[in-house]
Amino acid sequence: MFQAPADLTFKHARFALEAGLRAIGSGVCGVDLGGVTAVDSSAVAVLLAWQRAAKERGAMLALHNMPSSLDSLLALYDVRPLLQAGAARVDLPHH
């Protein structure tokens, strides 16, 4: 599983994008977002690019431990359905 960088903002988007694409290119199909502490609209673009790269490899990218700040951005830009199919909220307790 690929560990997303803590900063998914414009300043670090290129680094995050490239690191994730390398991981996906090597066969990784899961991203742990639990350590993400800073997001802006660039984070949405990065996640969509990662998802597109995974689909090109015939896989669905699973997103784990999505922070609420990032989930809110996905809802704001109305792209949550594009990423939700591979989302896993493993940080929530199960009842």
Buried (B, 14 or more C-beta within 10 A) or exposed (E): EBBBBBBBBEEBBEEBBEBBBEBBEEEBBBBBBBEBEBBBBBBBBBBBBBBEBBEEEEBBBBBBBBBEBBBEBBEEEEBBEBBEEBBBEEEEEEE
